[in-house]
Amino acid sequence: MWARNSKLSFDQLQQQPVTVHRLPHFFIHNNQRLLVCQDSLAFRFKAFQPTHLLLTQSPKIDFKRLLLLYTPQHVIFAADNAPWLVKKMVIKL
């Protein structure tokens, strides 16, 4: 992710320190919190409380339990999920 301040010159941008933290399964950008659910590890981040859930790689999880644990504003199904599984999960919404 890139953030750009149009008021800074290229030299000024190069001088600003950038710290990147790699955190498995979740990302934070401003007030948006994304949790990537690809396996049962998604249940371990109870305190995170994501605004968005991204389901990928046809996770073998209890979707209803996941929705009870987190109250996301949006649920996103990645294109790599099995179509029958997405249909099954959408019915539970």
N, CA, C and O atoms as CSV, one atom per row, in Angstrom:
chain,resi,resn,atom,element,x,y,z
A,1,MET,N,N,0.832,-1.173,0.000
A,1,MET,CA,C,0.000,0.000,0.000
A,1,MET,C,C,0.881,1.241,0.000
A,1,MET,O,O,1.861,1.315,0.740
A,2,TRP,N,N,0.536,2.188,-0.812
A,2,TRP,CA,C,1.306,3.419,-0.909
A,2,TRP,C,C,0.468,4.580,-0.430
A,2,TRP,O,O,-0.722,4.673,-0.730
A,3,ALA,N,N,1.095,5.456,0.311
A,3,ALA,CA,C,0.440,6.698,0.726
A,3,ALA,C,C,1.254,7.834,0.136
A,3,ALA,O,O,2.481,7.840,0.227
A,4,ARG,N,N,0.583,8.779,-0.458
A,4,ARG,CA,C,1.301,9.865,-1.109
A,4,ARG,C,C,0.792,11.210,-0.598
A,4,ARG,O,O,-0.413,11.452,-0.533
A,5,ASN,N,N,1.710,12.053,-0.248
A,5,ASN,CA,C,1.390,13.423,0.099
A,5,ASN,C,C,1.887,14.273,-1.061
A,5,ASN,O,O,3.096,14.403,-1.254
A,6,SER,N,N,0.983,14.847,-1.829
A,6,SER,CA,C,1.362,15.583,-3.036
A,6,SER,C,C,2.163,16.842,-2.741
A,6,SER,O,O,2.745,17.426,-3.655
A,7,LYS,N,N,2.205,17.266,-1.501
A,7,LYS,CA,C,2.940,18.483,-1.160
A,7,LYS,C,C,4.432,18.217,-0.932
A,7,LYS,O,O,5.221,19.157,-0.833
A,8,LEU,N,N,4.815,16.952,-0.851
A,8,LEU,CA,C,6.218,16.621,-0.615
A,8,LEU,C,C,6.913,16.333,-1.933
A,8,LEU,O,O,6.317,15.758,-2.845
A,9,SER,N,N,8.173,16.732,-2.032
A,9,SER,CA,C,8.953,16.429,-3.226
A,9,SER,C,C,9.444,14.985,-3.151
A,9,SER,O,O,9.345,14.341,-2.106
A,10,PHE,N,N,9.967,14.490,-4.251
A,10,PHE,CA,C,10.487,13.122,-4.290
A,10,PHE,C,C,11.606,12.926,-3.280
A,10,PHE,O,O,11.663,11.893,-2.612
A,11,ASP,N,N,12.505,13.913,-3.159
A,11,ASP,CA,C,13.613,13.828,-2.200
A,11,ASP,C,C,13.102,13.773,-0.765
A,11,ASP,O,O,13.629,13.025,0.058
A,12,GLN,N,N,12.085,14.560,-0.468
A,12,GLN,CA,C,11.516,14.547,0.882
A,12,GLN,C,C,10.855,13.198,1.183
A,12,GLN,O,O,10.937,12.698,2.306
A,13,LEU,N,N,10.209,12.621,0.186
A,13,LEU,CA,C,9.580,11.315,0.386
A,13,LEU,C,C,10.620,10.238,0.667
A,13,LEU,O,O,10.381,9.345,1.480
A,14,GLN,N,N,11.757,10.311,0.013
A,14,GLN,CA,C,12.808,9.321,0.223
A,14,GLN,C,C,13.424,9.430,1.610
A,14,GLN,O,O,13.934,8.441,2.135
A,15,GLN,N,N,13.387,10.600,2.206
A,15,GLN,CA,C,14.006,10.817,3.508
A,15,GLN,C,C,13.094,10.374,4.658
A,15,GLN,O,O,13.570,10.188,5.778
A,16,GLN,N,N,11.823,10.207,4.404
A,16,GLN,CA,C,10.908,9.816,5.471
A,16,GLN,C,C,11.041,8.326,5.748
A,16,GLN,O,O,10.986,7.521,4.819
A,17,PRO,N,N,11.214,7.946,7.013
A,17,PRO,CA,C,11.329,6.523,7.327
A,17,PRO,C,C,9.977,5.813,7.159
A,17,PRO,O,O,8.921,6.371,7.457
A,18,VAL,N,N,10.039,4.612,6.690
A,18,VAL,CA,C,8.840,3.798,6.510
A,18,VAL,C,C,9.028,2.506,7.282
A,18,VAL,O,O,10.039,1.821,7.121
A,19,THR,N,N,8.070,2.176,8.107
A,19,THR,CA,C,8.110,0.932,8.861
A,19,THR,C,C,6.968,0.043,8.399
A,19,THR,O,O,5.812,0.465,8.384
A,20,VAL,N,N,7.290,-1.172,8.028
A,20,VAL,CA,C,6.285,-2.121,7.571
A,20,VAL,C,C,6.299,-3.316,8.515
A,20,VAL,O,O,7.349,-3.903,8.775
A,21,HIS,N,N,5.141,-3.663,9.018
A,21,HIS,CA,C,5.004,-4.828,9.882
A,21,HIS,C,C,4.193,-5.876,9.140
A,21,HIS,O,O,3.105,-5.580,8.647
A,22,ARG,N,N,4.701,-7.080,9.055
A,22,ARG,CA,C,3.967,-8.156,8.409
A,22,ARG,C,C,3.221,-8.907,9.496
A,22,ARG,O,O,3.828,-9.506,10.384
A,23,LEU,N,N,1.921,-8.869,9.416
A,23,LEU,CA,C,1.075,-9.548,10.388
A,23,LEU,C,C,0.246,-10.596,9.652
A,23,LEU,O,O,-0.439,-10.259,8.685
A,24,PRO,N,N,0.287,-11.833,10.074
A,24,PRO,CA,C,-0.454,-12.863,9.359
A,24,PRO,C,C,-1.957,-12.694,9.539
A,24,PRO,O,O,-2.433,-12.394,10.634
A,25,HIS,N,N,-2.679,-12.887,8.477
A,25,HIS,CA,C,-4.135,-12.955,8.480
A,25,HIS,C,C,-4.872,-11.634,8.635
A,25,HIS,O,O,-6.089,-11.617,8.446
A,26,PHE,N,N,-4.231,-10.548,8.961
A,26,PHE,CA,C,-5.015,-9.318,9.043
A,26,PHE,C,C,-4.218,-8.083,8.651
A,26,PHE,O,O,-2.991,-8.037,8.743
A,27,PHE,N,N,-4.977,-7.084,8.211
A,27,PHE,CA,C,-4.407,-5.830,7.744
A,27,PHE,C,C,-5.229,-4.682,8.311
A,27,PHE,O,O,-6.443,-4.794,8.484
A,28,ILE,N,N,-4.552,-3.579,8.597
A,28,ILE,CA,C,-5.224,-2.389,9.108
A,28,ILE,C,C,-4.841,-1.214,8.212
A,28,ILE,O,O,-3.663,-0.980,7.942
A,29,HIS,N,N,-5.847,-0.485,7.758
A,29,HIS,CA,C,-5.615,0.718,6.972
A,29,HIS,C,C,-6.653,1.751,7.413
A,29,HIS,O,O,-7.853,1.558,7.214
A,30,ASN,N,N,-6.191,2.838,8.008
A,30,ASN,CA,C,-7.072,3.853,8.589
A,30,ASN,C,C,-8.030,3.166,9.564
A,30,ASN,O,O,-7.581,2.515,10.508
A,31,ASN,N,N,-9.323,3.300,9.353
A,31,ASN,CA,C,-10.295,2.672,10.255
A,31,ASN,C,C,-10.799,1.327,9.741
A,31,ASN,O,O,-11.687,0.722,10.342
A,32,GLN,N,N,-10.233,0.860,8.629
A,32,GLN,CA,C,-10.655,-0.412,8.049
A,32,GLN,C,C,-9.769,-1.535,8.573
A,32,GLN,O,O,-8.544,-1.417,8.591
A,33,ARG,N,N,-10.399,-2.619,8.996
A,33,ARG,CA,C,-9.665,-3.758,9.537
A,33,ARG,C,C,-10.095,-5.007,8.786
A,33,ARG,O,O,-11.256,-5.409,8.857
A,34,LEU,N,N,-9.166,-5.622,8.070
A,34,LEU,CA,C,-9.451,-6.774,7.228
A,34,LEU,C,C,-8.875,-8.033,7.852
A,34,LEU,O,O,-7.696,-8.077,8.203
A,35,LEU,N,N,-9.704,-9.050,7.988
A,35,LEU,CA,C,-9.258,-10.349,8.470
A,35,LEU,C,C,-9.374,-11.338,7.325
A,35,LEU,O,O,-10.450,-11.499,6.748
A,36,VAL,N,N,-8.278,-12.001,6.991
A,36,VAL,CA,C,-8.259,-13.000,5.927
A,36,VAL,C,C,-8.508,-14.361,6.564
A,36,VAL,O,O,-7.736,-14.816,7.408
A,37,CYS,N,N,-9.594,-15.000,6.149
A,37,CYS,CA,C,-9.970,-16.307,6.700
A,37,CYS,C,C,-9.690,-17.381,5.663
A,37,CYS,O,O,-10.393,-17.491,4.658
A,38,GLN,N,N,-8.660,-18.166,5.917
A,38,GLN,CA,C,-8.356,-19.255,5.011
A,38,GLN,C,C,-8.277,-20.592,5.740
A,38,GLN,O,O,-8.128,-21.640,5.111
A,39,ASP,N,N,-8.375,-20.553,7.044
A,39,ASP,CA,C,-8.374,-21.778,7.836
A,39,ASP,C,C,-8.895,-21.461,9.232
A,39,ASP,O,O,-9.367,-20.352,9.483
A,40,SER,N,N,-8.814,-22.414,10.125
A,40,SER,CA,C,-9.363,-22.228,11.473
A,40,SER,C,C,-8.572,-21.227,12.315
A,40,SER,O,O,-9.010,-20.873,13.410
A,41,LEU,N,N,-7.432,-20.768,11.838
A,41,LEU,CA,C,-6.679,-19.734,12.571
A,41,LEU,C,C,-7.464,-18.434,12.677
A,41,LEU,O,O,-7.169,-17.597,13.531
A,42,ALA,N,N,-8.452,-18.261,11.826
A,42,ALA,CA,C,-9.268,-17.044,11.853
A,42,ALA,C,C,-9.974,-16.865,13.197
A,42,ALA,O,O,-10.316,-15.743,13.570
A,43,PHE,N,N,-10.190,-17.945,13.914
A,43,PHE,CA,C,-10.871,-17.867,15.203
A,43,PHE,C,C,-9.951,-17.399,16.334
A,43,PHE,O,O,-10.425,-17.133,17.439
A,44,ARG,N,N,-8.676,-17.298,16.083
A,44,ARG,CA,C,-7.721,-16.937,17.145
A,44,ARG,C,C,-7.575,-15.439,17.364
A,44,ARG,O,O,-6.909,-15.027,18.315
A,45,PHE,N,N,-8.171,-14.614,16.520
A,45,PHE,CA,C,-7.992,-13.172,16.612
A,45,PHE,C,C,-9.248,-12.499,17.157
A,45,PHE,O,O,-9.730,-11.535,16.563
A,46,LYS,N,N,-9.776,-12.976,18.252
A,46,LYS,CA,C,-11.041,-12.486,18.814
A,46,LYS,C,C,-11.004,-10.998,19.137
A,46,LYS,O,O,-12.006,-10.304,18.964
A,47,ALA,N,N,-9.883,-10.509,19.596
A,47,ALA,CA,C,-9.796,-9.107,20.003
A,47,ALA,C,C,-9.653,-8.161,18.806
A,47,ALA,O,O,-9.777,-6.948,18.969
A,48,PHE,N,N,-9.400,-8.687,17.628
A,48,PHE,CA,C,-9.152,-7.846,16.461
A,48,PHE,C,C,-10.407,-7.128,15.973
A,48,PHE,O,O,-10.325,-5.955,15.609
A,49,GLN,N,N,-11.539,-7.777,15.954
A,49,GLN,CA,C,-12.828,-7.229,15.504
A,49,GLN,C,C,-12.726,-6.522,14.154
A,49,GLN,O,O,-12.704,-5.292,14.098
A,50,PRO,N,N,-12.664,-7.287,13.077
A,50,PRO,CA,C,-12.503,-6.711,11.744
A,50,PRO,C,C,-13.764,-6.026,11.228
A,50,PRO,O,O,-14.878,-6.365,11.627
A,51,THR,N,N,-13.571,-5.065,10.340
A,51,THR,CA,C,-14.705,-4.448,9.654
A,51,THR,C,C,-15.027,-5.231,8.384
A,51,THR,O,O,-16.144,-5.159,7.872
A,52,HIS,N,N,-14.033,-5.988,7.872
A,52,HIS,CA,C,-14.204,-6.775,6.655
A,52,HIS,C,C,-13.634,-8.175,6.869
A,52,HIS,O,O,-12.576,-8.333,7.479
A,53,LEU,N,N,-14.335,-9.186,6.368
A,53,LEU,CA,C,-13.834,-10.559,6.367
A,53,LEU,C,C,-13.592,-10.957,4.917
A,53,LEU,O,O,-14.457,-10.755,4.065
A,54,LEU,N,N,-12.431,-11.516,4.636
A,54,LEU,CA,C,-12.117,-12.030,3.313
A,54,LEU,C,C,-11.940,-13.533,3.431
A,54,LEU,O,O,-11.002,-14.004,4.074
A,55,LEU,N,N,-12.845,-14.290,2.809
A,55,LEU,CA,C,-12.743,-15.745,2.820
A,55,LEU,C,C,-12.057,-16.196,1.544
A,55,LEU,O,O,-12.481,-15.840,0.444
A,56,THR,N,N,-11.000,-16.977,1.690
A,56,THR,CA,C,-10.204,-17.404,0.552
A,56,THR,C,C,-9.777,-18.858,0.699
A,56,THR,O,O,-9.706,-19.374,1.815
A,57,GLN,N,N,-9.495,-19.511,-0.401
A,57,GLN,CA,C,-9.006,-20.885,-0.460
A,57,GLN,C,C,-9.996,-21.888,0.126
A,57,GLN,O,O,-9.584,-22.878,0.730
A,58,SER,N,N,-11.284,-21.648,-0.042
A,58,SER,CA,C,-12.356,-22.549,0.427
A,58,SER,C,C,-12.106,-23.032,1.859
A,58,SER,O,O,-11.892,-24.225,2.077
A,59,PRO,N,N,-12.132,-22.132,2.820
A,59,PRO,CA,C,-11.806,-22.519,4.203
A,59,PRO,C,C,-12.824,-23.505,4.771
A,59,PRO,O,O,-14.029,-23.384,4.552
A,60,LYS,N,N,-12.307,-24.471,5.496
A,60,LYS,CA,C,-13.167,-25.462,6.151
A,60,LYS,C,C,-13.435,-24.987,7.580
A,60,LYS,O,O,-12.842,-25.477,8.541
A,61,ILE,N,N,-14.344,-24.021,7.687
A,61,ILE,CA,C,-14.655,-23.416,8.968
A,61,ILE,C,C,-16.169,-23.352,9.138
A,61,ILE,O,O,-16.928,-23.471,8.177
A,62,ASP,N,N,-16.581,-23.162,10.380
A,62,ASP,CA,C,-17.999,-22.962,10.677
A,62,ASP,C,C,-18.305,-21.482,10.439
A,62,ASP,O,O,-18.011,-20.629,11.277
A,63,PHE,N,N,-18.895,-21.200,9.289
A,63,PHE,CA,C,-19.132,-19.815,8.880
A,63,PHE,C,C,-20.084,-19.102,9.829
A,63,PHE,O,O,-19.886,-17.926,10.133
A,64,LYS,N,N,-21.106,-19.794,10.296
A,64,LYS,CA,C,-22.071,-19.186,11.222
A,64,LYS,C,C,-21.376,-18.785,12.528
A,64,LYS,O,O,-21.637,-17.713,13.074
A,65,ARG,N,N,-20.506,-19.638,13.010
A,65,ARG,CA,C,-19.753,-19.341,14.239
A,65,ARG,C,C,-18.822,-18.146,14.020
A,65,ARG,O,O,-18.649,-17.308,14.905
A,66,LEU,N,N,-18.224,-18.084,12.820
A,66,LEU,CA,C,-17.338,-16.966,12.492
A,66,LEU,C,C,-18.101,-15.643,12.516
A,66,LEU,O,O,-17.592,-14.639,13.013
A,67,LEU,N,N,-19.314,-15.645,11.981
A,67,LEU,CA,C,-20.126,-14.424,11.981
A,67,LEU,C,C,-20.606,-14.043,13.378
A,67,LEU,O,O,-20.809,-12.864,13.666
A,68,LEU,N,N,-20.784,-15.028,14.235
A,68,LEU,CA,C,-21.154,-14.735,15.624
A,68,LEU,C,C,-19.974,-14.163,16.402
A,68,LEU,O,O,-20.148,-13.299,17.261
A,69,LEU,N,N,-18.782,-14.646,16.099
A,69,LEU,CA,C,-17.581,-14.183,16.791
A,69,LEU,C,C,-17.218,-12.757,16.379
A,69,LEU,O,O,-16.887,-11.924,17.224
A,70,TYR,N,N,-17.283,-12.485,15.080
A,70,TYR,CA,C,-16.979,-11.158,14.545
A,70,TYR,C,C,-18.263,-10.571,13.973
A,70,TYR,O,O,-19.141,-11.304,13.516
A,71,THR,N,N,-18.365,-9.283,13.999
A,71,THR,CA,C,-19.527,-8.617,13.393
A,71,THR,C,C,-19.025,-7.685,12.287
A,71,THR,O,O,-19.004,-6.467,12.460
A,72,PRO,N,N,-18.624,-8.260,11.157
A,72,PRO,CA,C,-18.059,-7.431,10.087
A,72,PRO,C,C,-19.133,-6.631,9.366
A,72,PRO,O,O,-20.303,-7.012,9.340
A,73,GLN,N,N,-18.714,-5.521,8.786
A,73,GLN,CA,C,-19.611,-4.728,7.952
A,73,GLN,C,C,-19.774,-5.379,6.585
A,73,GLN,O,O,-20.835,-5.292,5.967
A,74,HIS,N,N,-18.707,-6.034,6.118
A,74,HIS,CA,C,-18.718,-6.654,4.796
A,74,HIS,C,C,-18.046,-8.022,4.850
A,74,HIS,O,O,-17.077,-8.220,5.582
A,75,VAL,N,N,-18.565,-8.955,4.075
A,75,VAL,CA,C,-17.943,-10.267,3.886
A,75,VAL,C,C,-17.590,-10.373,2.411
A,75,VAL,O,O,-18.434,-10.155,1.542
A,76,ILE,N,N,-16.337,-10.708,2.137
A,76,ILE,CA,C,-15.837,-10.787,0.766
A,76,ILE,C,C,-15.426,-12.229,0.499
A,76,ILE,O,O,-14.701,-12.834,1.290
A,77,PHE,N,N,-15.895,-12.777,-0.624
A,77,PHE,CA,C,-15.519,-14.119,-1.031
A,77,PHE,C,C,-14.531,-14.010,-2.191
A,77,PHE,O,O,-14.867,-13.457,-3.239
A,78,ALA,N,N,-13.337,-14.524,-2.016
A,78,ALA,CA,C,-12.336,-14.480,-3.081
A,78,ALA,C,C,-12.739,-15.432,-4.204
A,78,ALA,O,O,-13.495,-16.379,-3.988
A,79,ALA,N,N,-12.232,-15.171,-5.393
A,79,ALA,CA,C,-12.584,-15.974,-6.568
A,79,ALA,C,C,-12.021,-17.385,-6.503
A,79,ALA,O,O,-12.447,-18.244,-7.275
A,80,ASP,N,N,-11.078,-17.651,-5.608
A,80,ASP,CA,C,-10.506,-18.995,-5.538
A,80,ASP,C,C,-11.332,-19.958,-4.674
A,80,ASP,O,O,-10.954,-21.119,-4.517
A,81,ASN,N,N,-12.447,-19.491,-4.117
A,81,ASN,CA,C,-13.332,-20.363,-3.349
A,81,ASN,C,C,-14.156,-21.244,-4.284
A,81,ASN,O,O,-14.463,-20.849,-5.409
A,82,ALA,N,N,-14.508,-22.431,-3.816
A,82,ALA,CA,C,-15.381,-23.312,-4.586
A,82,ALA,C,C,-16.766,-22.667,-4.675
A,82,ALA,O,O,-17.297,-22.217,-3.660
A,83,PRO,N,N,-17.360,-22.614,-5.873
A,83,PRO,CA,C,-18.663,-21.957,-6.037
A,83,PRO,C,C,-19.757,-22.532,-5.146
A,83,PRO,O,O,-20.584,-21.785,-4.623
A,84,TRP,N,N,-19.771,-23.845,-4.967
A,84,TRP,CA,C,-20.806,-24.460,-4.120
A,84,TRP,C,C,-20.645,-24.030,-2.668
A,84,TRP,O,O,-21.635,-23.890,-1.950
A,85,LEU,N,N,-19.386,-23.817,-2.224
A,85,LEU,CA,C,-19.150,-23.403,-0.846
A,85,LEU,C,C,-19.607,-21.962,-0.624
A,85,LEU,O,O,-20.191,-21.640,0.411
A,86,VAL,N,N,-19.337,-21.101,-1.602
A,86,VAL,CA,C,-19.772,-19.702,-1.500
A,86,VAL,C,C,-21.288,-19.648,-1.424
A,86,VAL,O,O,-21.847,-18.912,-0.611
A,87,LYS,N,N,-21.955,-20.425,-2.269
A,87,LYS,CA,C,-23.409,-20.453,-2.262
A,87,LYS,C,C,-23.941,-20.913,-0.906
A,87,LYS,O,O,-24.910,-20.357,-0.390
A,88,LYS,N,N,-23.309,-21.916,-0.343
A,88,LYS,CA,C,-23.711,-22.439,0.969
A,88,LYS,C,C,-23.540,-21.371,2.057
A,88,LYS,O,O,-24.392,-21.229,2.934
A,89,MET,N,N,-22.440,-20.626,1.993
A,89,MET,CA,C,-22.167,-19.595,3.003
A,89,MET,C,C,-23.091,-18.391,2.829
A,89,MET,O,O,-23.535,-17.806,3.816
A,90,VAL,N,N,-23.384,-18.019,1.590
A,90,VAL,CA,C,-24.247,-16.864,1.351
A,90,VAL,C,C,-25.641,-17.133,1.876
A,90,VAL,O,O,-26.301,-16.212,2.356
A,91,ILE,N,N,-26.100,-18.344,1.800
A,91,ILE,CA,C,-27.423,-18.706,2.327
A,91,ILE,C,C,-27.479,-18.454,3.836
A,91,ILE,O,O,-28.535,-18.107,4.365
A,92,LYS,N,N,-26.355,-18.627,4.529
A,92,LYS,CA,C,-26.311,-18.425,5.988
A,92,LYS,C,C,-26.271,-16.958,6.378
A,92,LYS,O,O,-26.460,-16.625,7.548
A,93,LEU,N,N,-26.028,-16.074,5.416
A,93,LEU,CA,C,-25.975,-14.639,5.743
A,93,LEU,C,C,-27.336,-14.162,6.066
A,93,LEU,O,O,-27.522,-12.984,6.370
